């Protein structure tokens, strides 16, 4: 028989996890029991829609559902699951419809829409303020917007009012109004939300498969789908995708590398996961992230999307794990990589041993040399001094004469000898060796290979990484699928993929709708990046213009203190307050630029009995502890409530990091620090608090 299930039904289960097991039992009975024996099917008095019913889940809860077909054995749409009295009240006001403009399934409360519209009708029109929607009501109705809402929407002068007016509409209509308010055209809306090919209104099985319907509904018509849903921890992102996300993730063929850009929280990782699952059904796929803890998060999420056969063909690794695996396949164990402190010491020693002229030596900092090695030597597969003398150094800042380049090459040679002399290595050296192996026709068959490569957080990979990934998969259709956000570039240097043999021009998209955070938090994070010059992996200017969120919340709170002790006291009280308000501990995070503040927060919270967990490279694990993380470790995570602690001068940007950079590289260093603050602030879904002591960071946005 099959059942339709709404996103709201899942939300209800997540809000009260205690009913999940009973709800799934109910679902199994509904799917297998045509006459619904024992489910106490009831019709509320005077319902807004005659197709609505309630059914018993247990003595306390009832499901609200619709008979959405006229068959002798009706197909049921599960709209919600509520306490007994609330279920009857909701059932009386809900209606099920198929929108004639595009065939999308809708469940909503007309009475709530009418009440909101009536409120807006009493508001005077602000004649000297520009209207947000430069359209007629008829044009909005033509793309599927409720007629009463359309008449009022064209009068409004702010995005906030648009969202308030649309709050009770079906979700896709809310998104359409928001898209139009932030610059989309009517043609864009028609293409995205399926107005060009509406489904037959009398066939819900067809309607539910439309991308717009699948934003809010799923059809379970096989025992396997039902089993996977019953066994899974059902997060909404695994099922309900925006039509744009779905069209990108499930497109049959890209004729070469594809690049997906978008700001924090726009769903790039979700698309990458779905794309990986789609490709794994046909061949071997590597899903690659910059760090191991990001890879660990992706591995867990991907497992819930994959069927058993596909799971055998998908692998998730951090990029340095990939590099190491390639080298080990040919050379065996390569030696222990140096940690950052040791590597810096070896670079300094190499400068001394290479006999660098005194006027040049101060400029050859460990940071500069490591960057030069990655951005020039690895990026261009430079193997000899002569090749280095001729190599392009675009974007490197510090200019080098021919004599100075010769001295730098001596430093490279001294560094490599020093590292190899005691059986050690670096990840940069390994990536160079891995690229050599993959380019060698005799060695290549010994190394791993994949049919497809999917990359998340691509902005942080350096040129050596891209050389390896490009050679892991043969050029051709669907070979590489890359996600990036230049505003979150906290590790990588600026580079252009086209120079590394990865041409995505003409095959790229940008996501602008933020699913993670409130509009207030998004605006704060965007203001952090205001006027920052950012380029994407195609070498073009990137921007946060057009990014928008579909939901409201409290404004971010910025608090300054005269001492660290006062700051820690406030952070402790804030976390305790959130816990008292029933915010789950695992959904609370305190993020810091450095370990000093992290240690202070840990001590302060533990003294008042709050359990904490420091997120390491393998990701979080303790479900009952508040999370502590450095800003770097917070990459790829999200939390309901976030405190960003230590946003003060000398820490953001971190003086120690900036001061060691040559003067011509400090601008890029400050940009990475700004991006790091942006990453931290964009982790918050609902509540964001930023604190500082003594003097505020120059990155803090000016108050609106």
Phi, psi and omega in degrees: 000311181082154176223151170265143179229137181266158175297326179297323177302317178293320178300319179299320180293321180291327179291329179226085184296344182294338183265000188300312183298318180291325179294320179291325174300317178300316181298317179298318178296318182297323183285338186247349188246099186297325183266003174057034180303130177084359182263001172053057182292127182226148174252127180291161179287134176049056182287155175291336180227121183294348181276353186279147175216164166241154180219148184285127169267312169204194184294336184260326188245147174228149176268141173258125187212163181236142169276103191261010173219162183259018180292163176298330172246094188296150172270136187253139173253119179274113185267325184192167173223121189223167168303155189313302184292320179296324180297315179295319180296315180294316182301326181291340186251345183280151171228152173248132178217162167245120186292125184292341182288327182217003178078011182285140175287143181219137169230121182202176181250102179303325182296323178291320177298315181297321180296317179294317179299318178301321179298316182289332179296334181279351182278139176287150176280132178275098189293328183270008178250137182291143177287144182286324183252104182277055183225166174268159175303323181297323179293322178291319178298322182297331178267004171113004182283139176310134187298316181294320178293318181302320182297325180273327185300323184289350179270346193278153187239010177212151177296325179301316179293323178302313181294321179295320179294323188269002193301331182260004177284162169306147189303321184293326177293321175302316181296321179299312180298321178293318177301314181295325181289340182250022168112354178291152177265168176297324177295321176301315181296316180300318181290321185285318189255016167078024180291340183283337183223068180294144179279164177293128185294340184267007183233086182297331179295331174280315183300321185290340181272355175292142180306323180292319176297324185286357168294332188230349186223151175225146181250120179256096186245008175226155179297327181293317178298317180296317181298315181296324179289320180295324185275341186273157168274100202276089175279142187297326185297338182286341187241315191257104180251148170295146181307323179295315178300315183295318182295326179285314185291324189250016174297138185294315187217131164249128185277056181133187182300140179240139181240127178247118179253165178162153180288173179301133176086006182272001173094019179299317181294321176301314179297319179299319179295314179293322177297319178299315179298320179297315182288329181293342177288347185234346182189183181280138185228135168255121170259118190240137175235169183287319185244162180292324181290327173295318179297322179297318177297316181295322182299316179295319180292319183295326184301330181281348179265339191267136167287158184307316181295318180293325181302329180290341185255003182242134178229141181239122183217151166289153187297325178289332173295321177299311181302313182297321181296320178298314181295316181296331181295337182246315188263351188078196183298124187273358186099159183284124178295146177292145170280166186304321180295315179296320181297318178299319179297319181292323177296316179298319179293324180294323177300317180294314184290334183278355179064045181291137178306146184299328182285341181263328188308317182299334180279342184270066177286160176306321181296316180296315184294317178297319178295320178297319181296317181289311191280338182245303184293308181288320184297328184246014179051046181283122185244347183227164177298317181299319179294323179293323179296334182262352189290147174289142178234036183303130176082006184276351175082283183290124179277143181232129174285173179299318179296318180293323177297321179298320178293320179296321179297323176298325177295316178302314181296318180295321179297314182294321177297317183297315182294318183288336187296332179243027173071023178259177178204182171227161179294330176293316178298319180297319181295325175296316178294319179299319179296322177298315181300315184289340179270350183269117183301331181280327182271334186305320181296343180277343186266163177297155174214158181221157174279330183217148174233128175244131185239128173253148180057046185295340182295341183265354178282144177263177187301322179298320176300314183295325176301316181294311183296323179299323184272352177287337185229138180291140177300140179159186180302137176059028183286315184224136178231114193240132177246139182206156171216105182302335180287346177255024180282097182248354178235310191284159173269161175297135175205166179241121185298327182302329179284350180252015177083016180239096186260111180250004181297131185086353177228070179208153176220159177233127176270140183235348182270120181273125181260348189272317197232164178291162178298326180293315179293322179297317180298320178297313181297320178295323179294330176301322182269006184305128177068008177284130180280113184233138176239154180266185185284354171266001180084009181262156177300135175255158184209155173264004179300135179092348177291138182209158179239154186259005181219156185261167175189185180292152177291144175302147181250127177245123184231132177249151184222159182275347182210162176297323182298316178296320180298315181294324178297317179293317179300316179299314181296324179295313180296317179298322179297315179298317179297322179292336178271012175072022169287128183297140182303319182293346179263008178247135178222145171243120186247140182221156179286326185223169183292336182302308179292324179299317179295321179296317179295317180301312180297318182295318181288320180294329179294334179259011174085017178270123178289135181231155174225129176272123181287123178255195187290344178267004176087175181287155179220330184274112184286345186252016184237144171293139185267136172243136181206149166289161179300324178297315181290340182284349181304131177085003180252170171208151184217155178293317184227133186226135166251124171260111188257148176078032179277068189229163179300137182093339178251320175231100358287156183282114185305319183302320181287315185289320185296334181276355181275145171302152188303323182286348179256357185291327178299316178294324178295318177295323178298321178294322178294320177296317178298325180296319177294320176300316178302312182298314183292334182271008175278343188275129174278308190248308186239134179228126176235132179238129183236154176211161178237139175072285183229128184291155175293144175292348178281344182295130179295150174291143179301141178283000000 
